[in-house]
Amino acid sequence: MIMRAIALLAVTTILLTVGAGCESDKFTRERYETIYTGQSAEAVQAILGEPDVKFDNSWRYMRSRPVRKAIIEFDADGTVTRKAWYDRDEMGDHPESLDEIGAPSIRSSGSSSVTIDD
């Protein structure tokens, strides 16, 4: 009886430990699509999770596998004004492909070659 209780406790502990490590990533395209203009920052965080980078008026979500990035912009009241999604197929028109003064930048074209934008 005691051995059975110990075995049950061990299995429960293992399942809880593994389950805690398997928390799913909230940052998906499907969840991103539910974000809308006028939504609160708190609602965005509840939907997408904690952003990777927080600026005064925007948040960045980034993942490398698979490659994807979202930018959520907020007004002074903390409500969504704009959002943008970028993934491996859509990085070509990424707003950060030009530096702040509009000079050409170097970006990867997805292969081993490099493309210079003019």
MIBA-364439 format. One record per residue: residue number from 1; residue in one letter; x, y, z of N, C-alpha, C in turn. Coordinates in Angstrom, 1 decimal. Example, Ala and Ser with C-alpha at 12.3 -4.5 7.8 and 13.67 -1.06 7.14 Angstrom:
pos->1	code->a	nu->13.2	nv->-5.7	nw->7.8	cau->12.3	cav->-4.5	caw->7.8	cu->13.2	cv->-3.3	cw->7.8
pos->2	code->s	nu->12.8	nv->-2.2	nw->7.1	cau->13.7	cav->-1.1	caw->7.1	cu->12.9	cv->0.0	cw->7.9
END
This chain:
pos->1	code->m	nu->0.8	nv->-1.2	nw->0.0	cau->0.0	cav->0.0	caw->0.0	cu->0.9	cv->1.3	cw->0.0
pos->2	code->i	nu->1.9	nv->1.3	nw->0.8	cau->2.8	cav->2.4	caw->0.9	cu->3.6	cv->2.5	cw->-0.4
pos->3	code->m	nu->4.0	nv->1.4	nw->-1.0	cau->4.7	cav->1.5	caw->-2.2	cu->3.8	cv->2.0	cw->-3.4
pos->4	code->r	nu->2.6	nv->1.7	nw->-3.3	cau->1.7	cav->2.2	caw->-4.4	cu->1.5	cv->3.7	cw->-4.2
pos->5	code->a	nu->1.4	nv->4.2	nw->-3.0	cau->1.2	cav->5.6	caw->-2.8	cu->2.5	cv->6.4	cw->-3.2
pos->6	code->i	nu->3.6	nv->5.8	nw->-2.9	cau->4.9	cav->6.4	caw->-3.3	cu->5.0	cv->6.5	cw->-4.9
pos->7	code->a	nu->4.6	nv->5.4	nw->-5.5	cau->4.7	cav->5.3	caw->-7.0	cu->3.7	cv->6.3	cw->-7.6
pos->8	code->l	nu->2.5	nv->6.4	nw->-7.0	cau->1.5	cav->7.4	caw->-7.5	cu->2.0	cv->8.8	cw->-7.3
pos->9	code->l	nu->2.6	nv->9.1	nw->-6.2	cau->3.2	cav->10.4	caw->-5.9	cu->4.3	cv->10.8	cw->-6.9
pos->10	code->a	nu->5.2	nv->9.8	nw->-7.2	cau->6.3	cav->10.0	caw->-8.1	cu->5.7	cv->10.3	cw->-9.5
pos->11	code->v	nu->4.7	nv->9.5	nw->-10.0	cau->4.2	cav->9.7	caw->-11.3	cu->3.5	cv->11.1	cw->-11.4
pos->12	code->t	nu->2.8	nv->11.5	nw->-10.3	cau->2.1	cav->12.8	caw->-10.3	cu->3.2	cv->13.9	cw->-10.4
pos->13	code->t	nu->4.2	nv->13.8	nw->-9.6	cau->5.3	cav->14.8	caw->-9.6	cu->5.9	cv->14.9	cw->-11.0
pos->14	code->i	nu->6.2	nv->13.8	nw->-11.6	cau->6.8	cav->13.8	caw->-13.0	cu->5.8	cv->14.5	cw->-14.0
pos->15	code->l	nu->4.6	nv->14.1	nw->-13.9	cau->3.6	cav->14.7	caw->-14.9	cu->3.4	cv->16.2	cw->-14.6
pos->16	code->l	nu->3.4	nv->16.7	nw->-13.4	cau->3.3	cav->18.1	caw->-13.1	cu->4.6	cv->18.9	cw->-13.6
pos->17	code->t	nu->5.7	nv->18.3	nw->-13.4	cau->7.0	cav->18.9	caw->-13.8	cu->7.0	cv->19.0	cw->-15.4
pos->18	code->v	nu->6.7	nv->17.9	nw->-16.0	cau->6.7	cav->17.9	caw->-17.5	cu->5.7	cv->18.9	cw->-18.0
pos->19	code->g	nu->4.5	nv->18.9	nw->-17.4	cau->3.4	cav->19.8	caw->-17.9	cu->3.8	cv->21.2	cw->-17.7
pos->20	code->a	nu->4.5	nv->21.6	nw->-16.7	cau->4.9	cav->23.0	caw->-16.5	cu->5.9	cv->23.4	cw->-17.5
pos->21	code->g	nu->6.7	nv->22.5	nw->-18.0	cau->7.7	cav->22.9	caw->-19.0	cu->7.1	cv->22.9	cw->-20.4
pos->22	code->c	nu->5.9	nv->22.4	nw->-20.6	cau->5.2	cav->22.4	caw->-21.9	cu->4.3	cv->23.5	cw->-22.2
pos->23	code->e	nu->4.4	nv->24.6	nw->-21.4	cau->3.5	cav->25.7	caw->-21.6	cu->3.6	cv->26.2	cw->-23.0
pos->24	code->s	nu->2.5	nv->26.3	nw->-23.7	cau->2.5	cav->26.6	caw->-25.1	cu->2.8	cv->28.1	cw->-25.4
pos->25	code->d	nu->3.4	nv->28.4	nw->-26.5	cau->3.8	cav->29.8	caw->-26.9	cu->2.5	cv->30.5	cw->-27.3
pos->26	code->k	nu->2.1	nv->31.5	nw->-26.7	cau->0.9	cav->32.3	caw->-27.1	cu->1.1	cv->33.1	cw->-28.4
pos->27	code->f	nu->2.4	nv->33.3	nw->-28.8	cau->2.6	cav->34.2	caw->-29.9	cu->2.5	cv->33.3	cw->-31.2
pos->28	code->t	nu->1.3	nv->33.3	nw->-31.8	cau->1.0	cav->32.6	caw->-33.0	cu->0.3	cv->33.6	cw->-34.0
pos->29	code->r	nu->0.3	nv->33.3	nw->-35.2	cau->-0.4	cav->34.1	caw->-36.2	cu->-1.9	cv->34.2	cw->-35.9
pos->30	code->e	nu->-2.5	nv->33.0	nw->-35.6	cau->-3.9	cav->33.0	caw->-35.3	cu->-4.3	cv->33.9	cw->-34.1
pos->31	code->r	nu->-3.5	nv->33.9	nw->-33.0	cau->-3.7	cav->34.8	caw->-31.9	cu->-3.5	cv->36.2	cw->-32.3
pos->32	code->y	nu->-2.4	nv->36.5	nw->-33.0	cau->-2.1	cav->37.8	caw->-33.5	cu->-3.3	cv->38.4	cw->-34.3
pos->33	code->e	nu->-4.0	nv->37.6	nw->-35.1	cau->-5.1	cav->38.1	caw->-35.9	cu->-6.3	cv->38.6	cw->-35.1
pos->34	code->t	nu->-6.3	nv->38.2	nw->-33.8	cau->-7.4	cav->38.6	caw->-33.0	cu->-7.2	cv->40.0	cw->-32.4
pos->35	code->i	nu->-6.0	nv->40.5	nw->-32.5	cau->-5.7	cav->41.9	caw->-32.0	cu->-6.3	cv->42.9	cw->-32.9
pos->36	code->y	nu->-7.0	nv->43.9	nw->-32.4	cau->-7.6	cav->44.9	caw->-33.2	cu->-7.3	cv->46.4	cw->-32.7
pos->37	code->t	nu->-7.5	nv->47.3	nw->-33.5	cau->-7.3	cav->48.8	caw->-33.2	cu->-8.3	cv->49.1	cw->-32.1
pos->38	code->g	nu->-7.7	nv->49.8	nw->-31.1	cau->-8.5	cav->50.3	caw->-29.9	cu->-8.4	cv->49.3	cw->-28.7
pos->39	code->q	nu->-7.8	nv->48.2	nw->-28.9	cau->-7.7	cav->47.2	caw->-27.9	cu->-6.7	cv->47.7	cw->-26.8
pos->40	code->s	nu->-6.8	nv->47.3	nw->-25.6	cau->-5.9	cav->47.7	caw->-24.5	cu->-4.6	cv->46.9	cw->-24.6
pos->41	code->a	nu->-3.6	nv->47.5	nw->-24.0	cau->-2.3	cav->46.8	caw->-23.9	cu->-2.4	cv->45.5	cw->-23.1
pos->42	code->e	nu->-3.2	nv->45.6	nw->-22.0	cau->-3.5	cav->44.5	caw->-21.2	cu->-4.1	cv->43.3	cw->-21.9
pos->43	code->a	nu->-5.0	nv->43.6	nw->-22.8	cau->-5.7	cav->42.6	caw->-23.6	cu->-4.7	cv->42.0	cw->-24.6
pos->44	code->v	nu->-3.8	nv->42.8	nw->-25.2	cau->-2.8	cav->42.3	caw->-26.1	cu->-1.9	cv->41.3	cw->-25.4
pos->45	code->q	nu->-1.5	nv->41.7	nw->-24.2	cau->-0.6	cav->40.8	caw->-23.4	cu->-1.3	cv->39.5	cw->-23.0
pos->46	code->a	nu->-2.6	nv->39.6	nw->-22.7	cau->-3.3	cav->38.4	caw->-22.4	cu->-3.4	cv->37.5	cw->-23.6
pos->47	code->i	nu->-3.5	nv->38.0	nw->-24.8	cau->-3.6	cav->37.2	caw->-26.0	cu->-2.3	cv->36.7	cw->-26.5
pos->48	code->l	nu->-1.2	nv->37.5	nw->-26.5	cau->0.1	cav->37.1	caw->-27.1	cu->1.1	cv->36.8	cw->-26.1
pos->49	code->g	nu->0.9	nv->37.1	nw->-24.8	cau->1.9	cav->36.9	caw->-23.8	cu->2.8	cv->38.1	cw->-23.6
pos->50	code->e	nu->3.8	nv->38.0	nw->-22.8	cau->4.7	cav->39.1	caw->-22.5	cu->5.6	cv->39.3	cw->-23.7
pos->51	code->p	nu->5.6	nv->40.6	nw->-24.2	cau->6.4	cav->40.9	caw->-25.4	cu->7.9	cv->40.8	cw->-25.1
pos->52	code->d	nu->8.7	nv->40.5	nw->-26.1	cau->10.1	cav->40.4	caw->-26.0	cu->10.8	cv->41.7	cw->-25.8
pos->53	code->v	nu->10.2	nv->42.8	nw->-26.4	cau->10.8	cav->44.1	caw->-26.2	cu->9.6	cv->45.1	cw->-26.0
pos->54	code->k	nu->9.7	nv->46.0	nw->-25.0	cau->8.7	cav->47.0	caw->-24.8	cu->9.4	cv->48.4	cw->-25.0
pos->55	code->f	nu->8.8	nv->49.2	nw->-26.0	cau->9.2	cav->50.6	caw->-26.1	cu->8.1	cv->51.4	cw->-25.6
pos->56	code->d	nu->8.3	nv->52.8	nw->-25.6	cau->7.2	cav->53.7	caw->-25.1	cu->5.9	cv->53.5	cw->-25.8
pos->57	code->n	nu->5.9	nv->53.3	nw->-27.1	cau->4.7	cav->53.3	caw->-27.9	cu->4.6	cv->52.0	cw->-28.7
pos->58	code->s	nu->5.4	nv->51.0	nw->-28.5	cau->5.3	cav->49.8	caw->-29.3	cu->5.9	cv->48.6	cw->-28.6
pos->59	code->w	nu->5.4	nv->47.4	nw->-28.9	cau->5.9	cav->46.2	caw->-28.4	cu->6.4	cv->45.3	cw->-29.6
pos->60	code->r	nu->7.4	nv->44.5	nw->-29.3	cau->7.9	cav->43.6	caw->-30.3	cu->7.8	cv->42.2	cw->-29.8
pos->61	code->y	nu->7.3	nv->41.3	nw->-30.6	cau->7.3	cav->39.8	caw->-30.3	cu->8.1	cv->39.2	cw->-31.4
pos->62	code->m	nu->9.1	nv->38.4	nw->-31.0	cau->10.0	cav->37.8	caw->-32.0	cu->10.3	cv->36.3	cw->-31.7
pos->63	code->r	nu->10.3	nv->35.5	nw->-32.7	cau->10.7	cav->34.1	caw->-32.5	cu->11.6	cv->33.7	cw->-33.7
pos->64	code->s	nu->12.5	nv->32.8	nw->-33.5	cau->13.4	cav->32.4	caw->-34.5	cu->13.0	cv->31.0	cw->-35.2
pos->65	code->r	nu->12.2	nv->30.3	nw->-34.5	cau->11.8	cav->29.0	caw->-35.1	cu->10.3	cv->28.7	cw->-34.9
pos->66	code->p	nu->9.5	nv->28.8	nw->-35.9	cau->9.9	cav->29.4	caw->-37.2	cu->10.0	cv->30.9	cw->-37.1
pos->67	code->v	nu->10.7	nv->31.5	nw->-38.0	cau->11.0	cav->33.0	caw->-38.0	cu->9.6	cv->33.7	cw->-38.1
pos->68	code->r	nu->9.4	nv->34.6	nw->-37.1	cau->8.2	cav->35.4	caw->-37.1	cu->8.4	cv->36.6	cw->-36.2
pos->69	code->k	nu->7.8	nv->37.7	nw->-36.5	cau->7.9	cav->38.9	caw->-35.7	cu->6.6	cv->39.7	cw->-35.8
pos->70	code->a	nu->6.2	nv->40.3	nw->-34.7	cau->5.0	cav->41.2	caw->-34.7	cu->5.3	cv->42.5	cw->-34.0
pos->71	code->i	nu->4.8	nv->43.6	nw->-34.5	cau->5.0	cav->44.9	caw->-33.9	cu->3.6	cv->45.4	cw->-33.6
pos->72	code->i	nu->3.4	nv->45.7	nw->-32.4	cau->2.1	cav->46.3	caw->-31.9	cu->2.4	cv->47.7	cw->-31.5
pos->73	code->e	nu->1.7	nv->48.7	nw->-32.1	cau->1.9	cav->50.1	caw->-31.7	cu->0.7	cv->50.6	cw->-30.9
pos->74	code->f	nu->1.0	nv->51.5	nw->-29.9	cau->0.0	cav->52.0	caw->-29.0	cu->0.0	cv->53.5	cw->-29.0
pos->75	code->d	nu->-1.2	nv->54.1	nw->-28.7	cau->-1.2	cav->55.6	caw->-28.5	cu->-0.9	cv->55.9	cw->-27.1
pos->76	code->a	nu->-1.0	nv->57.2	nw->-26.7	cau->-0.6	cav->57.6	caw->-25.4	cu->-1.5	cv->57.0	cw->-24.3
pos->77	code->d	nu->-2.7	nv->56.6	nw->-24.7	cau->-3.6	cav->56.0	caw->-23.7	cu->-3.4	cv->54.5	cw->-23.6
pos->78	code->g	nu->-2.4	nv->53.9	nw->-24.3	cau->-2.2	cav->52.5	caw->-24.2	cu->-3.1	cv->51.6	cw->-25.0
pos->79	code->t	nu->-3.7	nv->52.1	nw->-26.1	cau->-4.6	cav->51.3	caw->-26.9	cu->-3.9	cv->51.1	cw->-28.3
pos->80	code->v	nu->-4.2	nv->50.0	nw->-28.9	cau->-3.6	cav->49.6	caw->-30.2	cu->-4.0	cv->50.6	cw->-31.3
pos->81	code->t	nu->-3.0	nv->51.1	nw->-32.0	cau->-3.2	cav->52.0	caw->-33.1	cu->-2.9	cv->51.3	cw->-34.5
pos->82	code->r	nu->-1.9	nv->50.3	nw->-34.4	cau->-1.5	cav->49.7	caw->-35.6	cu->-0.8	cv->48.4	cw->-35.2
pos->83	code->k	nu->-0.8	nv->47.4	nw->-36.1	cau->-0.1	cav->46.2	caw->-35.9	cu->0.5	cv->45.7	cw->-37.2
pos->84	code->a	nu->1.6	nv->44.9	nw->-37.1	cau->2.2	cav->44.4	caw->-38.3	cu->2.8	cv->43.0	cw->-38.0
pos->85	code->w	nu->2.7	nv->42.1	nw->-38.9	cau->3.2	cav->40.8	caw->-38.8	cu->4.2	cv->40.5	cw->-39.9
pos->86	code->y	nu->5.3	nv->39.9	nw->-39.5	cau->6.4	cav->39.5	caw->-40.5	cu->6.8	cv->38.1	cw->-40.2
pos->87	code->d	nu->6.9	nv->37.3	nw->-41.2	cau->7.5	cav->36.0	caw->-41.1	cu->8.5	cv->35.8	cw->-42.2
pos->88	code->r	nu->9.0	nv->34.6	nw->-42.3	cau->10.1	cav->34.3	caw->-43.3	cu->9.7	cv->34.8	cw->-44.7
pos->89	code->d	nu->8.4	nv->34.6	nw->-45.1	cau->8.0	cav->35.0	caw->-46.4	cu->7.7	cv->36.5	cw->-46.6
pos->90	code->e	nu->7.5	nv->37.2	nw->-45.5	cau->7.1	cav->38.6	caw->-45.5	cu->8.1	cv->39.6	cw->-45.1
pos->91	code->m	nu->9.4	nv->39.2	nw->-44.8	cau->10.3	cav->40.2	caw->-44.2	cu->10.8	cv->41.2	cw->-45.2
pos->92	code->g	nu->10.6	nv->41.0	nw->-46.5	cau->11.1	cav->42.0	caw->-47.5	cu->10.6	cv->43.4	cw->-47.3
pos->93	code->d	nu->9.4	nv->43.6	nw->-46.9	cau->9.0	cav->45.0	caw->-46.7	cu->8.9	cv->45.4	cw->-45.2
pos->94	code->h	nu->9.8	nv->44.8	nw->-44.4	cau->9.8	cav->45.1	caw->-43.0	cu->10.2	cv->46.5	cw->-42.8
pos->95	code->p	nu->9.5	nv->47.2	nw->-41.9	cau->9.8	cav->48.7	caw->-41.7	cu->11.2	cv->49.0	cw->-41.2
pos->96	code->e	nu->11.8	nv->48.0	nw->-40.6	cau->13.2	cav->48.2	caw->-40.1	cu->14.2	cv->47.8	cw->-41.1
pos->97	code->s	nu->13.8	nv->47.6	nw->-42.4	cau->14.8	cav->47.2	caw->-43.4	cu->15.6	cv->48.5	cw->-43.9
pos->98	code->l	nu->15.1	nv->49.7	nw->-43.6	cau->15.9	cav->50.9	caw->-43.8	cu->16.2	cv->51.5	cw->-42.4
pos->99	code->d	nu->17.4	nv->52.1	nw->-42.3	cau->17.8	cav->52.7	caw->-41.1	cu->17.0	cv->54.0	cw->-40.9
pos->100	code->e	nu->17.2	nv->54.7	nw->-39.8	cau->16.4	cav->55.8	caw->-39.5	cu->16.5	cv->57.0	cw->-40.4
pos->101	code->i	nu->17.6	nv->57.1	nw->-41.2	cau->17.8	cav->58.2	caw->-42.1	cu->17.4	cv->57.8	cw->-43.5
pos->102	code->g	nu->16.9	nv->56.6	nw->-43.7	cau->16.4	cav->56.1	caw->-45.0	cu->17.5	cv->55.6	cw->-45.9
pos->103	code->a	nu->18.7	nv->55.4	nw->-45.3	cau->19.8	cav->54.8	caw->-46.1	cu->19.6	cv->53.4	cw->-46.4
pos->104	code->p	nu->20.1	nv->52.9	nw->-47.6	cau->19.9	cav->51.5	caw->-47.9	cu->20.5	cv->50.6	cw->-46.8
pos->105	code->s	nu->19.9	nv->49.5	nw->-46.6	cau->20.3	cav->48.5	caw->-45.6	cu->20.5	cv->47.2	cw->-46.2
pos->106	code->i	nu->21.3	nv->46.3	nw->-45.5	cau->21.5	cav->45.0	caw->-46.0	cu->20.6	cv->44.1	cw->-45.3
pos->107	code->r	nu->19.9	nv->43.2	nw->-46.1	cau->19.0	cav->42.2	caw->-45.4	cu->19.2	cv->40.9	cw->-46.1
pos->108	code->s	nu->18.9	nv->39.9	nw->-45.4	cau->19.0	cav->38.5	caw->-46.0	cu->17.8	cv->38.3	cw->-46.9
pos->109	code->s	nu->18.0	nv->37.6	nw->-48.0	cau->16.9	cav->37.3	caw->-48.9	cu->16.4	cv->35.9	cw->-48.7
pos->110	code->g	nu->16.8	nv->35.3	nw->-47.6	cau->16.4	cav->33.9	caw->-47.2	cu->17.3	cv->32.8	cw->-47.7
pos->111	code->s	nu->18.2	nv->33.2	nw->-48.5	cau->19.2	cav->32.2	caw->-49.0	cu->20.5	cv->32.6	cw->-48.5
pos->112	code->s	nu->21.6	nv->32.0	nw->-49.0	cau->22.9	cav->32.4	caw->-48.5	cu->23.4	cv->33.7	cw->-49.1
pos->113	code->s	nu->22.7	nv->34.2	nw->-50.1	cau->23.1	cav->35.5	caw->-50.6	cu->22.5	cv->36.7	cw->-49.8
pos->114	code->v	nu->23.1	nv->37.8	nw->-50.0	cau->22.6	cav->39.0	caw->-49.4	cu->22.1	cv->40.0	cw->-50.4
pos->115	code->t	nu->21.0	nv->40.7	nw->-50.1	cau->20.5	cav->41.7	caw->-51.0	cu->20.7	cv->43.1	cw->-50.4
pos->116	code->i	nu->21.1	nv->44.1	nw->-51.2	cau->21.2	cav->45.4	caw->-50.7	cu->20.0	cv->46.2	cw->-51.3
pos->117	code->d	nu->19.2	nv->46.8	nw->-50.5	cau->18.1	cav->47.6	caw->-50.9	cu->18.5	cv->49.0	cw->-51.2
pos->118	code->d	nu->18.1	nv->49.6	nw->-52.3	cau->18.4	cav->51.0	caw->-52.6	cu->17.2	cv->51.9	cw->-52.3
END
